[in-house]
Amino acid sequence: MTMDTDALLITVQSHGARFFSIAKQYPDAPIPACPDWKMSNLVGHVGVIYGGIGDLLKAGITDRPSTPFPTPPNRDLHGWAQNNLYTMLDLFASREPEHPIWTWGKEQTVGWLARRVTHETLVHMWDAETVTSEHLPVDSDLANDGIDEFIEGPLQFSSNLNRKFSYPTGSLHLHRTDGEGEWLLEPSSDGLTVAHVHAKGDVAVRGTSMKLLLYLWGRHPEDLQIFGDEKLAVEWGNQAP
């Protein structure tokens, strides 16, 4: 079940604050989870996301904008990105989740944007934390919602009009170990079929909700249990944009 939008945005604020606190402490650190990226690249990326969503909320349009996302500045990147976060949060506070708006997903609502930016922030906070090796405990139900959001969103939709989705040839079964949650992903001629069932896939991956979320986002977490075709598990773990 999708979490309440207000609760999601509270986590955006807290996780965003932690992200920028770490980024300020380690401005030039390489990001182990993101090869070839330094902290400045990560800050620029989240700043673009926050700025783009803020612009969408401000414009309130239902048609795709010509340029959905802004370009990072050459100076004061950190200040620009952090300001985009708080501007975006202020705009969310004055918009109803059901309000129609253009998004790059299946749902065209403000609530969809709130959910997308929640999990974008969560994963990139974790990325920044890899510099310190100290990860905040994450609510397991939030991470569980992140799994659903990834499957419903980035795994099937993109802001890039030229992206073509192509899935591994075998099915994937995900099994959450810290609460209820199972998914069967089966590629088909129509794209991707998703079911919340206990069923055998060509490969099964078991772990906590946060570990499964990181796996889907290509972060290669430890302590996952894999049953079946390990090569197929790697292929599914490399589907993130």
TORTITOR-176300 format. One line per 10 residues: for each residue x, y, z of N, C-alpha, C, O, CB. Coordinates in steps of 0.2 Angstrom, whole numbers, plus 5000, padded with zeros to 4 digits. Atoms other than C-alpha are relative to their C-alpha. Glycine has a CB too. Layout:
<sites>
X Y Z X Y Z X Y Z X Y Z X Y Z  ...
</sites>
This chain:
<sites>
5004 4994 5000 5000 5000 5000 5004 5006 5000 5009 5007 5004 4995 5000 5006  4997 4994 5001 5006 5017 4995 5000 5004 5007 4994 5004 5010 4998 5005 4995  5000 4997 4993 5011 5027 5011 4997 5007 4999 4997 5010 4993 5007 5001 5003  5003 4993 5000 5003 5044 5015 5005 5005 4998 5010 5005 5000 4997 5002 5008  4995 4995 5003 5010 5059 5006 5003 5004 5005 5009 5006 5004 4996 5004 4995  4997 4996 4995 5012 5069 5021 5006 4997 5004 5011 5000 5005 4995 5002 5005  4995 5004 4997 5022 5055 5029 5006 5000 4996 5012 5000 4998 4998 4993 5002  4994 5001 5005 5033 5053 5013 5004 5007 5000 5010 5007 5000 4997 4999 4993  4996 4993 5000 5037 5072 5013 5004 5002 5006 5009 5005 5006 4995 5005 4998  4996 4999 4994 5042 5072 5031 5007 4996 4999 5012 4999 5002 4996 4997 5006
4994 5003 5001 5055 5059 5026 5005 5003 4995 5011 5003 4996 4999 4993 4998  4996 4996 5005 5061 5069 5011 5003 5006 5004 5009 5007 5003 4995 5003 4995  4997 4994 4997 5064 5084 5023 5006 4997 5005 5011 5000 5005 4995 5003 5005  4995 5003 4995 5074 5073 5036 5006 4997 4996 5011 4998 4998 4997 4995 5005  4995 5004 5004 5083 5062 5023 5004 5005 4996 5010 5005 4995 4997 4995 4996  4997 4995 5003 5087 5077 5013 5005 5004 5004 5010 5006 5002 4995 5005 4996  4996 4996 4995 5094 5087 5028 5006 4996 5001 5012 4998 5001 4996 5001 5006  4995 5004 4999 5105 5072 5031 5005 5000 4994 5011 5000 4995 4998 4993 5002  4996 5000 5007 5111 5071 5013 5004 5006 5000 5010 5005 4999 4995 4999 4994  4996 4994 5001 5116 5089 5013 5005 5001 5005 5010 5004 5004 4995 5006 4999
4995 5000 4994 5125 5088 5030 5006 4996 4998 5011 4998 4999 4996 4997 5006  4994 5004 5002 5136 5074 5024 5003 5003 4994 5009 5003 4994 4997 4993 4998  4997 4997 5006 5138 5082 5007 5005 5006 5002 5010 5007 4999 4995 5002 4995  4996 4994 4998 5145 5098 5016 5006 4998 5003 5011 5001 5002 4996 5004 5004  4994 5002 4997 5157 5088 5026 5005 4997 4995 5011 4997 4997 4998 4995 5005  4995 5004 5004 5164 5078 5012 4999 5002 4992 4996 4998 4988 4999 4992 5000  5002 4997 5007 5162 5089 4996 5004 4997 4994 5001 4997 4989 5001 5008 5000  4996 5003 5005 5175 5080 4986 5001 4993 5000 5005 4990 4996 5007 5004 4999  4999 5007 4999 5173 5063 4992 4997 4996 4994 4992 4997 4991 4997 4997 5006  5003 5004 5005 5171 5049 4979 4994 4996 5003 4994 4994 5009 5006 4995 4997
5005 5004 4998 5155 5039 4980 5000 4993 4998 5000 4991 4992 4993 5003 4997  4999 5007 5001 5158 5021 4982 4994 4996 4996 4995 4992 4992 5001 4996 5006  5006 5003 5003 5140 5017 4976 4999 5002 4993 4995 4999 4990 4994 5001 5005  5001 4997 5006 5141 5027 4961 5007 5001 4996 5010 5006 4997 4996 5007 5000  4994 5000 5004 5156 5023 4950 5001 5007 4996 4997 5009 4993 5002 4994 4996  4998 4994 5004 5165 5039 4943 4997 5006 5002 4998 5011 4999 4999 4999 4993  5003 4994 4997 5155 5051 4954 5003 5002 5006 5005 4998 5010 4992 4998 5001  4998 4997 4994 5161 5062 4967 4994 5003 5003 4988 5003 5000 5005 5006 4999  5005 4997 4996 5150 5071 4980 4997 5005 4996 4990 5006 4996 5002 5002 5007  5003 4994 5004 5148 5086 4969 4995 4997 4994 4990 5001 4993 5006 5004 4997
5005 5003 5005 5140 5075 4955 4994 4998 5003 4988 4999 5000 5004 4994 4997  5006 5002 4997 5128 5068 4967 4996 5006 5002 4990 5006 5002 5002 4995 5006  5004 4994 4998 5123 5085 4974 4997 5003 4994 4991 5005 4994 5005 5005 5003  5003 4997 5006 5121 5091 4956 4994 4996 4998 4989 4999 4996 5005 5000 4995  5005 5005 5002 5110 5076 4952 4994 5002 5004 4988 5003 5001 5002 4993 5001  5006 4999 4996 5098 5078 4967 4998 5007 4999 4992 5009 5000 5002 4999 5007  5002 4993 5001 5098 5097 4964 4996 5001 4994 4991 5005 4994 5006 5005 5000  5004 5000 5007 5092 5094 4946 4993 4997 5002 4988 5000 4999 5004 4996 4995  5007 5003 4998 5078 5083 4953 4996 5004 5004 4990 5005 5002 5001 4993 5003  5004 4995 4996 5072 5095 4966 4998 5006 4996 4992 5008 4997 5004 5002 5006
5002 4994 5004 5073 5109 4954 4995 4999 4995 4990 5003 4994 5006 5003 4997  5004 5002 5005 5064 5100 4941 4993 4999 5003 4988 5002 5000 5002 4994 4996  5006 5002 4997 5050 5094 4952 4997 5007 5003 4991 5008 5003 5000 4995 5006  5002 4993 4998 5049 5112 4960 4997 5004 4995 4992 5007 4995 5005 5003 5004  5002 4997 5006 5047 5119 4943 4993 4998 4998 4989 5002 4996 5005 5000 4994  5006 5003 5002 5033 5107 4939 4994 5002 5005 4989 5004 5002 5000 4993 5000  5005 4998 4995 5024 5111 4955 4998 5007 4999 4992 5009 5000 5002 4999 5007  5002 4993 5001 5025 5130 4952 4996 5001 4994 4992 5005 4994 5007 5004 5000  5004 4999 5006 5019 5129 4934 4993 4997 5000 4989 5000 4997 5004 4997 4994  5006 5003 4999 5006 5117 4938 4997 4997 4993 4991 4997 4993 4995 5004 5003
5003 5002 5006 5004 5111 4920 4999 4993 4999 5002 4989 5003 5005 5003 4994  5001 5007 5001 4998 5095 4913 5003 4997 4994 5002 4991 4992 4992 4999 5000  4996 5002 5006 5008 5095 4897 5007 4999 5001 5010 5003 5006 4998 5004 4994  4993 5001 4999 5026 5089 4896 5003 5007 4998 5002 5010 4993 5003 4995 4996  4996 4993 5001 5037 5105 4898 5006 4998 4995 5008 4992 4994 5003 5003 5006  4995 5001 5005 5050 5107 4884 5007 4998 5003 5011 4994 5001 5001 5007 4996  4994 5002 4996 5064 5106 4897 4998 4998 5007 4998 5003 5012 5006 5006 5000  5003 5002 4994 5058 5096 4912 5005 5001 5006 5003 5002 5012 4999 4993 5000  4996 5000 4995 5074 5098 4922 5005 5006 4999 5007 5007 4993 5004 4994 5001  4995 4994 5001 5086 5113 4925 5007 4998 5000 5009 4992 5000 4999 5005 5006
4993 5001 5001 5105 5114 4922 5003 5003 5007 5002 5008 5009 5003 5003 4994  4997 4998 4994 5116 5115 4938 5004 5006 4998 5007 5007 4993 5004 4994 5003  4996 4994 5000 5125 5131 4941 5008 4998 5000 5010 4993 5003 4999 5006 5005  4993 5001 4999 5144 5133 4940 5003 5001 5007 5008 4999 5009 5004 5004 4995  4998 4998 4993 5145 5141 4957 4995 4998 5005 4989 4998 5004 5001 5007 5000  5004 5001 4994 5138 5137 4974 4995 4994 4998 4989 4995 4999 4996 5006 5002  5004 5006 5002 5131 5120 4968 4996 4998 5006 4990 4996 5006 5004 4994 4997  5004 5002 4994 5127 5115 4986 4995 5004 5002 4989 5002 5004 5006 4999 5006  5005 4996 4998 5118 5130 4990 4994 5000 4996 4988 5000 4998 5002 5007 5001  5005 5001 5005 5108 5129 4974 4996 4994 5001 4989 4994 5001 5003 5000 4993
5004 5006 4999 5103 5111 4977 4996 5000 5006 4990 4998 5006 5005 4994 5000  5004 5000 4994 5098 5113 4995 4995 5005 5000 4989 5004 5003 5005 5002 5006  5005 4995 5001 5088 5129 4991 4994 4997 4996 4988 4998 4997 5002 5006 4997  5005 5004 5004 5079 5118 4978 4996 4995 5004 4990 4995 5003 5003 4996 4994  5003 5005 4996 5075 5105 4991 4994 5004 5004 4988 5002 5004 5004 4997 5005  5005 4996 4995 5066 5118 5003 4995 5004 4996 4989 5004 4998 5004 5005 5004  5005 4997 5004 5058 5127 4989 4995 4995 4997 4989 4996 4998 5003 5004 4994  5004 5005 5002 5051 5111 4982 4995 4998 5006 4989 4997 5005 5004 4994 4998  5004 5002 4994 5045 5106 5000 4994 5005 5001 4989 5003 5003 5004 4999 5006  5005 4994 4999 5036 5123 5002 4994 4999 4995 4988 5000 4996 5003 5007 5000
5005 5001 5006 5027 5120 4985 4996 4994 5001 4990 4994 5000 5003 5000 4993  5004 5006 4998 5021 5103 4990 4995 5001 5005 4990 4999 5005 5005 4994 5002  5004 4998 4994 5014 5110 5006 4994 5003 4998 4989 5003 5001 5004 5004 5005  5006 4997 5002 5002 5120 4996 4996 4997 4994 4992 5000 4991 5002 5007 4998  5003 5003 5006 4997 5107 4983 4996 4993 5003 4999 4990 5008 5005 4998 4995  5004 5006 4998 4984 5093 4986 5003 4994 4996 5005 4994 4990 4993 5000 4999  4997 5006 5003 4991 5075 4982 4996 4998 4993 4999 4995 4989 5000 4994 5004  5004 5002 5005 4977 5072 4970 5000 5005 4994 4997 5003 4989 4992 4998 5002  5000 4995 5005 4980 5088 4960 5003 4997 4993 5009 4995 4994 5003 5006 5002  4997 5002 5007 4983 5084 4941 5006 5004 4998 5006 5010 4999 4995 5000 4994
4994 4997 5002 5000 5088 4935 5004 4995 4995 5003 4989 4996 5004 5002 5006  4996 5004 5004 5012 5082 4922 5006 4996 5004 5009 4999 5008 5003 5004 4994  4994 5004 4997 5024 5068 4928 5003 4995 4994 5000 4995 4989 4998 4996 5006  4997 5005 5005 5035 5055 4918 4998 4993 5002 5002 4988 5001 5007 5001 5000  5003 5006 4998 5025 5041 4926 4993 4998 4998 4991 5002 4994 5001 4999 5008  5007 5002 5002 5009 5032 4925 4995 5004 5003 4990 5006 5000 4999 4992 5003  5005 4996 4997 5000 5043 4937 5002 5007 4999 5008 5009 5000 4999 4999 5008  4998 4993 5001 4999 5062 4933 4997 5004 5006 4992 5008 5005 4996 5002 4993  5002 4996 4994 4997 5069 4950 5005 5002 5005 5011 5000 5004 4995 4995 5005  4995 4997 4996 5006 5079 4963 5002 4994 5005 5008 4994 5007 4997 5006 5005
4998 5006 4995 5006 5063 4975 5005 4996 4996 5009 4993 5000 4994 4996 5001  4995 5005 5003 5016 5053 4962 5007 5004 5000 5011 5000 5001 4998 4999 4992  4994 4996 4999 5029 5067 4962 5003 4999 5007 5009 4998 5008 4999 5007 4998  4998 5001 4993 5030 5066 4981 5003 4994 5001 5008 4993 5004 4994 5002 5004  4998 5006 4999 5032 5048 4981 5007 4998 4996 5011 4995 4999 4995 4994 4998  4994 5001 5004 5045 5048 4967 5006 5003 5004 5012 5000 5004 4999 5003 4993  4994 4996 4997 5056 5061 4976 5002 4997 5007 5007 4998 5009 4998 5008 5000  4999 5003 4993 5054 5052 4993 5005 4995 4999 5010 4994 5002 4994 4997 5003  4995 5005 5001 5063 5037 4986 5006 5002 4997 5012 4998 4997 4997 4994 4997  4994 4997 5003 5075 5047 4975 5005 5002 5006 5011 5001 5006 4999 5005 4995
4997 4998 4995 5080 5055 4991 5003 4995 5005 5009 4995 5007 4996 5005 5005  4998 5006 4995 5081 5039 5002 5006 4997 4997 5011 4996 5000 4994 4995 5001  4994 5004 5003 5093 5030 4990 5006 5005 4999 5012 5002 5001 4998 4998 4993  4994 4996 5001 5104 5045 4987 5003 5002 5007 5009 5004 5008 4999 5006 4996  4998 4999 4993 5105 5048 5006 5005 4994 5001 5010 4995 5004 4994 5001 5005  4996 5006 4999 5111 5030 5007 5007 5001 4996 5012 4999 4999 4996 4994 4998  4994 4999 5004 5124 5034 4993 5005 5004 5004 5011 5003 5004 4998 5003 4993  4995 4995 4997 5131 5049 5002 5002 4997 5007 5008 4998 5009 4996 5006 5002  4998 5003 4993 5131 5039 5019 5006 4995 4998 5010 4993 5003 4994 4996 5003  4995 5005 5001 5143 5026 5010 5007 5003 5001 5012 5000 5002 5000 4997 4993
4993 4997 4999 5157 5039 5012 5001 5000 5007 5007 5000 5009 4999 5008 4998  4998 5001 4993 5155 5038 5031 4999 4993 5003 5002 4992 5008 4995 5005 5004  5001 5007 4998 5150 5020 5032 4995 5000 5006 4995 4995 5010 5006 4997 5002  5005 5000 4994 5136 5025 5045 4993 5001 4996 4992 5007 4994 5002 5006 5005  5006 4999 5003 5119 5022 5038 4994 5001 5005 4994 4997 5010 4998 4994 4996  5006 5000 4996 5103 5028 5047 4996 4994 4999 4995 4992 4994 4996 5007 4999  5006 5005 5001 5090 5015 5051 4995 5003 4996 4992 5008 4997 4998 4998 5007  5005 4998 5004 5077 5016 5038 4994 4996 5002 4994 4990 5002 5002 4999 4992  5006 5003 4998 5059 5012 5042 4998 4994 4994 4999 4996 4988 4994 5005 5000  5000 5005 5004 5056 4995 5034 4994 5001 4995 4994 4998 4989 4999 4993 5003
5006 4999 5004 5038 4999 5027 5002 5006 4995 4999 5005 4989 4994 5002 5004  4998 4995 5005 5046 5015 5019 5004 4997 4994 5002 4998 4988 5004 5006 5003  4996 5004 5005 5059 5004 5010 4995 4995 4996 4996 4995 4990 5005 4996 5003  5004 5004 5004 5045 4992 5005 4996 5004 4995 4995 5001 4990 4995 4996 5005  5004 4996 5005 5035 5006 4997 5005 5002 4995 5003 5003 4989 4997 5006 5004  4995 4999 5005 5051 5010 4988 5001 4995 4995 5002 4996 4989 5007 5002 5004  5000 5005 5005 5051 4993 4980 4995 5000 4996 4995 5000 4989 5000 4993 5004  5006 4999 5004 5034 4995 4974 5001 5006 4995 4999 5006 4989 4993 5001 5004  4999 4994 5004 5038 5013 4968 5005 4999 4994 5004 5001 4989 5002 5006 5004  4995 5001 5005 5053 5007 4959 4997 4996 4994 4998 4997 4988 5006 4996 5002
5002 5004 5005 5044 4993 4950 4994 5003 4996 4994 5003 4990 4997 4994 5003  5005 4996 5003 5029 5004 4946 5002 5006 4996 4999 5008 4991 4994 5002 5005  4998 4994 5003 5039 5019 4941 5007 4999 4996 5006 4997 4990 5002 5005 5005  4994 5000 5004 5058 5019 4935 5001 4993 4996 5004 4994 4991 5005 5001 5005  4999 5006 5004 5057 5001 4930 4996 4999 4993 4997 4995 4989 4999 4994 5004  5005 5000 5006 5043 5005 4917 4999 5006 4997 4997 5007 4991 4994 4997 5002  5001 4994 5003 5043 5023 4914 5007 5005 5001 5011 5004 5006 4994 5004 5004  4994 4995 5000 5056 5037 4911 4999 5006 4997 4994 5007 4993 5006 4996 4995  5000 4993 5003 5058 5055 4908 5003 5001 4993 5002 5006 4990 5002 5005 5005  4996 5000 5007 5069 5051 4893 4995 4997 4995 4994 4991 4995 5007 4996 5001
5005 5002 5005 5057 5050 4878 5004 4994 4996 5000 4990 4992 4998 5005 4996  4996 5005 5004 5071 5039 4869 5001 4994 5003 5004 4989 5000 5006 5004 4997  4998 5006 4997 5073 5026 4882 4995 4994 4998 4989 4995 4998 5000 5001 5008  5003 5006 5001 5068 5009 4877 5001 4994 5005 5006 4993 5007 5002 4997 4993  4999 5005 4994 5064 4996 4891 5001 4993 4997 4997 4991 4993 4994 5000 5004  4999 5006 5002 5071 4979 4888 5002 4996 5007 5006 4998 5010 5006 4999 4995  4999 5003 4994 5070 4966 4902 5004 4993 4999 5004 4990 4994 4993 4999 5004  4997 5006 5001 5080 4950 4906 4994 4994 4998 4988 4995 4999 5003 4997 5007  5005 5005 5003 5072 4934 4898 4997 4996 5005 4992 4992 5004 5004 4996 4995  5003 5004 4995 5069 4925 4915 4996 5004 5005 4997 5010 5005 5005 4996 5003
5004 4997 4995 5057 4929 4929 5004 5001 5007 5008 4997 5008 4993 4997 5001  4997 4998 4994 5062 4937 4946 4995 5000 5005 4989 5003 5005 5003 5007 5000  5004 5000 4994 5054 4933 4963 5004 5003 5005 5009 5001 5007 4998 4993 5002  4997 4996 4994 5058 4945 4977 4996 4998 5006 4990 4998 5006 4999 5008 4999  5003 5002 4994 5054 4940 4995 5003 5004 5006 5009 5004 5007 5001 4992 5001  4998 4996 4995 5055 4952 5009 5000 4996 5007 4996 4992 5008 4995 5006 5001  4999 5004 4994 5061 4945 5026 4999 5004 5006 4999 5001 5011 5007 4997 5000  5001 4996 4994 5057 4959 5038 4993 5003 5000 4991 5008 5003 5005 5006 5000  5007 4998 5000 5038 4960 5035 4997 4996 4994 5000 4993 4990 4999 5007 5000  5004 5003 5005 5025 4955 5022 5002 5004 4993 5003 5010 4993 4993 5000 5001
4998 4997 5006 5030 4958 5004 5004 4995 4995 5009 4993 4996 5005 5006 5001  4997 5004 5006 5033 4947 4988 4998 5003 4994 4992 5005 4993 4997 4993 5001  5001 4998 5007 5034 4951 4970 5002 4995 4995 5008 4992 4996 5003 5007 4999  4998 5004 5006 5035 4941 4954 5000 5004 4994 4995 5007 4992 4995 4994 4999  4999 4996 5006 5042 4950 4939 5001 4996 4994 5006 4992 4994 5005 5005 5001  4999 5004 5006 5039 4942 4922 5000 5004 4994 4995 5007 4993 4994 4995 5000  5000 4997 5006 5044 4949 4906 4995 4997 4995 4995 4991 4995 5007 5001 4997  5004 5002 5005 5032 4948 4892 5000 5004 4993 5004 5009 4993 4992 4999 5002  5000 4997 5006 5029 4953 4874 4997 5007 5001 4998 5012 4997 4996 4997 4995  5003 4993 4998 5019 4968 4882 5004 5004 5004 5002 5010 5006 4993 4999 5002
4996 4997 4996 5032 4973 4893 5002 4996 5007 5006 4992 5007 4997 5007 5002  4999 5003 4993 5032 4968 4912 4994 4998 5003 4989 5003 5004 5005 5004 5004  5006 5002 4996 5019 4958 4922 5003 5000 5007 5008 4996 5008 4997 4993 4997  4998 5000 4993 5020 4961 4941 4994 4997 5004 4988 4999 5003 5002 5007 5002  5005 5003 4995 5011 4951 4954 5003 4999 5007 5008 4998 5008 4997 4993 4997  4998 5001 4993 5011 4951 4973 4998 4993 5002 4993 4992 5005 4997 5006 5004  5001 5007 4998 5012 4932 4975 5006 4997 5002 5011 4999 5001 4996 4997 4994  4994 5005 4998 5022 4918 4983 5000 4995 4994 4996 4991 4994 4998 4997 5007  4999 5005 5005 5027 4909 4967 5007 5000 4998 5011 5004 4999 4996 5003 4994  4994 5001 5002 5042 4902 4959 5002 5004 4994 4999 5004 4989 5001 4992 4999
4997 4997 5005 5053 4912 4948 5006 4997 4997 5008 4992 5001 5001 5008 5001  4994 5003 5003 5068 4908 4937 5006 5002 5005 5011 4998 5005 5002 5003 4993  4995 4998 4995 5078 4917 4951 4996 5003 5006 4991 5007 5004 5006 5004 4998  5003 4997 4994 5073 4922 4969 5005 5003 5004 5011 5001 5004 4996 4994 5004  4995 4996 4996 5081 4935 4979 4996 5002 5006 4991 5005 5006 5002 5007 4996  5003 4999 4993 5077 4936 4998 5005 5005 5004 5011 5005 5003 4999 4994 5003  4996 4996 4995 5082 4950 5010 4995 5005 5003 4989 5005 5002 5005 5004 4996  5004 4994 4997 5076 4965 5020 4997 5004 4995 5000 5005 4989 5004 5003 5006  5002 4995 5005 5066 4978 5012 5005 5005 4997 5005 5006 4991 4994 5004 5003  4995 4995 5002 5080 4990 5012 5005 4997 4995 5008 5000 4990 5003 5003 5006
4995 5004 5004 5092 4977 5005 4997 4999 4993 5001 5000 4988 5002 4994 5003  5003 5001 5006 5080 4973 4991 4999 5006 4996 5000 5006 4990 4993 4997 5001  5001 4994 5003 5077 4991 4987 5007 5002 4997 5007 5004 4991 4998 5006 5005  4993 4998 5003 5096 4994 4985 5002 4995 4995 5005 4997 4990 5005 4999 5006  4999 5005 5005 5097 4978 4975 4997 5002 4993 5000 5002 4988 4998 4993 5002  5004 4997 5006 5084 4985 4962 5004 5006 4998 5003 5007 4991 4993 5001 5002  4996 4994 5003 5094 5001 4961 5007 4999 4999 5011 5004 4998 4999 5006 5006  4993 5002 5002 5110 4992 4957 5005 5002 5005 5011 5003 5003 5001 5004 4994  4995 4999 4995 5119 4995 4973 5003 4994 5003 5008 4995 5007 4997 5004 5006  4996 5006 4998 5124 4977 4976 5001 4999 5007 5007 4999 5009 5006 5000 4996
4999 5001 4993 5121 4975 4994 5002 4993 5002 5001 4989 4998 4993 5002 5004  4998 5007 4998 5128 4961 5004 4994 4997 5004 4989 5000 5005 5006 5000 5005  5005 5004 4996 5117 4948 5014 4994 4999 4996 4989 4998 5000 4999 5004 5006  5006 5002 5004 5105 4944 5000 5001 4993 4999 5006 4990 4998 4999 5004 4993  5000 5007 5001 5100 4926 4998 4997 4999 4992 4992 5002 4991 4995 4996 5005  5002 5001 5007 5099 4921 4979 4999 4992 4999 5003 4988 5001 5005 5003 4996  5001 5007 5001 5091 4905 4974 4998 4999 4992 4994 5003 4990 4994 4997 5004  5001 5001 5008 5092 4899 4955 5005 5003 4996 5011 5003 4998 4993 5004 4999  4995 4997 5005 5101 4908 4941 5003 5006 5002 5000 5012 5002 4996 5001 4993  4997 4994 4997 5113 4920 4949 5002 5005 4994 5002 5011 4996 5007 4998 5003
4999 4996 5005 5117 4927 4932 4994 5005 4999 4995 5010 4997 5003 4997 4994  5006 4996 5001 5099 4932 4930 4999 5005 5005 4996 5010 5004 4994 4995 4999  5001 4995 4994 5099 4940 4947 5004 5006 4999 5002 5012 5000 5002 4996 5007  4996 4994 5001 5113 4951 4942 4997 5004 4994 4997 5010 4995 5007 4998 4997  5003 4996 5005 5104 4956 4926 4994 5004 5002 4993 5010 5000 4998 4995 4994  5005 4996 4997 5089 4961 4936 5002 5005 5004 4999 5011 5004 4995 4995 5003  4998 4995 4995 5099 4970 4948 5004 5006 4996 5006 5011 4999 5005 4997 5004  4997 4994 5004 5106 4981 4933 4995 5003 4996 4997 5006 4991 5006 4997 4996  5005 4997 5004 5090 4987 4927 4999 5007 5001 4995 5011 4998 4993 4996 5001  5001 4993 4998 5090 5004 4936 5003 5005 4995 5008 5003 4992 5003 5001 5007
4997 4995 5005 5092 5019 4925 5006 5004 5003 5009 5008 5000 4995 5006 4999
</sites>
